[in-house]
Amino acid sequence: MEPADWIDISVPIHDAMLRWPGDPAVQVQRTHTIEHGDEVNLTQLSMSAHTGTHMDAPLHYLPGTASMDALPFTAIIGPARVLTVAAPGPISQHMLESAGIQVGERVLLKTRNSDHSWSKRAFNPRFTALSLEAARWLARQRIRLLGIDYLSVGPGNEEGAEVHRALLGAGIWIIEGLDLSAVKSGPYELICLPLRLAGAEGAPARALLRPLATQEGAER
């Protein structure tokens, strides 16, 4: 039996793509082209470290804590679980409790954001995000990684910062800006590799999922 194909759950980076309000514009410019007589094709890239699919380090909200180059591989490589949450509003603790989340899990939340090709649209201030009570509950569960399908795991108001602090303060690394539109709920193998930006509080990432054998068997 051939292994299942990897699913790319990161969004493409392109010129003028969607970004968090106030962040620098994304600029992907070809500065040298063979077509115009240059020896090589060469692209210049300018953007925030929190553009598209990216990771947050504890340093993002907690001064003096770990930066991206201290990221442990155990957080970003290994089994992960995709949970579908149909909530139109904030994700509550109650919505997560029935999932039986365990210590050390890697959890990716697929929300209504994935139904709307979020990365191809204008910024939506009403995107689905984690409530503070849910973030604190996940912190108590001591998961190792949390991912979500929009540019922030917390809402776009003052509570958003507290959601980040609750998760990052508990040692939970965060992936934001995932594309989970082609992914079903269930167990997967995850590889997520952010850029090794020394001393940075975040970094763009490429993230991949592959169904685990238990899920493959269930879908046949």
C-alpha positions in Angstrom: 0.0 0.0 0.0 1.4 3.4 -1.0 1.7 6.0 1.7 -0.9 8.9 1.4 0.3 12.1 -0.3 1.3 15.1 1.8 -1.1 17.9 1.9 0.3 21.4 1.8 -1.6 23.5 4.5 0.4 26.7 4.0 -0.8 29.6 1.9 1.2 30.9 -1.1 3.1 34.2 -0.5 2.6 36.7 -3.3 2.8 40.4 -3.9 0.2 42.5 -2.0 -1.4 39.5 -0.3 -3.7 39.7 2.7 -1.9 40.8 5.9 -2.8 41.8 9.4 -3.9 45.5 9.5 -0.9 47.7 10.2 1.7 45.1 9.2 4.1 46.0 6.3 2.8 45.4 2.8 3.9 42.2 1.2 6.2 42.8 -1.7 7.5 40.1 -4.0 9.5 41.7 -6.8 11.6 40.2 -9.6 14.7 42.5 -9.6 16.7 40.6 -12.2 15.4 38.6 -15.2 17.1 36.5 -17.8 14.5 37.6 -20.3 15.7 41.2 -19.9 19.4 40.3 -20.2 20.4 39.5 -16.7 22.4 36.3 -16.0 19.9 35.0 -13.5 16.3 35.5 -12.3 16.3 37.1 -8.8 13.5 37.9 -6.5 13.4 40.4 -3.6 11.0 39.7 -0.7 9.8 42.2 1.9 7.2 41.4 4.5 6.4 40.9 8.2 7.6 37.7 9.9 3.9 37.1 10.6 2.8 37.0 7.0 0.6 34.2 5.7 1.3 30.8 7.3 3.7 31.6 10.1 4.6 30.7 13.7 4.6 32.7 16.9 7.4 32.2 19.5 6.8 33.1 23.2 8.9 36.2 22.6 6.0 37.6 20.5 4.2 38.6 23.6 6.5 37.7 26.5 9.8 39.7 26.8 12.8 37.7 27.7 11.4 34.4 26.5 12.3 32.0 23.7 12.7 33.2 20.1 12.1 31.3 16.9 15.6 29.9 16.8 15.0 28.1 20.1 12.0 26.2 18.6 12.2 22.5 19.6 11.6 20.1 16.7 9.3 18.0 19.0 6.8 20.8 18.7 6.6 20.9 14.9 7.2 17.3 13.7 5.1 14.4 14.7 1.5 13.3 15.1 -1.1 16.0 15.1 -4.9 16.1 15.2 -7.2 18.3 13.1 -10.4 19.3 15.0 -13.3 20.8 13.1 -15.0 23.5 15.1 -18.2 24.8 13.5 -18.7 27.8 15.8 -19.6 31.1 14.0 -18.1 33.1 16.9 -15.3 32.6 19.4 -14.2 29.0 20.1 -15.2 28.2 23.7 -13.8 25.8 26.2 -17.0 23.7 26.0 -16.4 23.2 22.3 -13.0 21.7 22.9 -13.6 19.6 26.0 -15.4 16.8 24.2 -12.4 16.2 21.9 -10.5 14.5 24.7 -7.3 16.6 24.2 -4.3 15.1 25.8 -1.0 16.4 27.3 1.6 16.9 24.6 -0.8 16.9 21.7 -0.4 19.0 18.5 -3.8 20.4 17.8 -4.9 22.2 14.6 -8.3 23.9 14.6 -10.3 23.9 11.4 -13.0 26.6 11.6 -15.4 28.4 9.4 -12.4 30.5 8.2 -11.5 27.5 6.0 -14.8 27.7 4.2 -14.2 31.1 2.8 -10.7 31.0 1.1 -9.6 33.5 3.7 -6.2 34.2 2.2 -7.8 35.3 -1.1 -10.2 37.8 0.5 -10.0 41.2 2.3 -9.3 41.1 6.0 -12.3 39.9 8.0 -12.4 41.4 11.5 -15.0 38.8 12.4 -12.7 35.8 11.8 -13.2 32.8 14.1 -10.7 32.7 16.9 -10.1 31.2 20.3 -11.8 32.6 23.4 -9.6 33.5 26.4 -11.3 30.7 28.5 -10.5 28.2 25.8 -6.9 29.4 25.6 -6.5 29.0 29.4 -8.1 25.6 29.3 -5.7 24.4 26.5 -2.8 25.8 28.6 -4.0 23.6 31.5 -4.1 20.6 29.2 -0.4 21.3 28.4 -0.6 20.7 24.7 2.7 21.4 22.8 1.4 23.1 19.6 -1.8 24.9 18.5 -2.6 25.9 14.9 -5.5 27.8 13.4 -6.8 28.8 10.0 -6.5 32.6 10.2 -3.8 35.2 10.8 -4.3 35.1 14.6 -5.3 32.5 17.1 -6.9 35.2 19.2 -9.6 37.7 18.2 -8.8 41.1 16.8 -9.4 43.0 20.0 -7.8 43.4 23.4 -8.6 39.8 24.2 -6.4 38.6 21.4 -3.2 39.6 23.2 -4.4 37.7 26.4 -5.1 34.6 24.3 -1.6 34.7 23.0 -0.1 35.2 26.4 -2.1 32.3 27.9 -0.9 29.9 25.3 2.7 31.1 24.9 3.2 31.4 28.6 2.3 27.8 29.0 5.0 26.8 26.5 2.5 26.2 23.6 4.0 27.1 20.2 1.5 28.6 17.7 1.0 28.2 14.0 -1.3 30.8 12.4 -2.5 31.3 8.8 -3.1 27.7 8.0 -5.1 26.5 4.9 -7.1 23.6 6.2 -9.8 23.7 3.5 -8.7 20.4 1.9 -8.3 18.6 5.3 -10.7 16.5 7.2 -10.9 16.0 10.9 -8.6 13.3 12.2 -5.1 12.2 13.0 -2.2 13.2 10.8 1.6 13.4 10.6 2.7 17.0 10.7 5.9 18.7 9.5 6.0 22.5 10.0 9.3 24.2 9.3 9.6 28.0 10.0 12.6 30.0 8.9 15.4 30.0 11.4 15.3 33.7 12.1 17.8 34.4 14.9 16.2 36.3 17.8 12.9 36.8 16.0 9.5 36.5 17.7 7.9 34.9 14.6 8.7 33.4 11.2 7.0 32.3 8.0 6.5 28.6 7.7 5.8 25.8 5.3 3.4 23.2 6.9 2.4 19.8 5.6 0.1 17.1 6.8 -0.2 13.4 5.8 -3.0 11.1 7.1 -2.0 8.5 9.6 -2.7 4.9 8.9 -5.7 4.8 11.2 -7.4 7.6 9.2 -6.5 6.1 5.9 -8.1 2.8 6.9 -11.2 4.6 8.2 -11.7 6.4 4.8 -11.4 3.3 2.6 
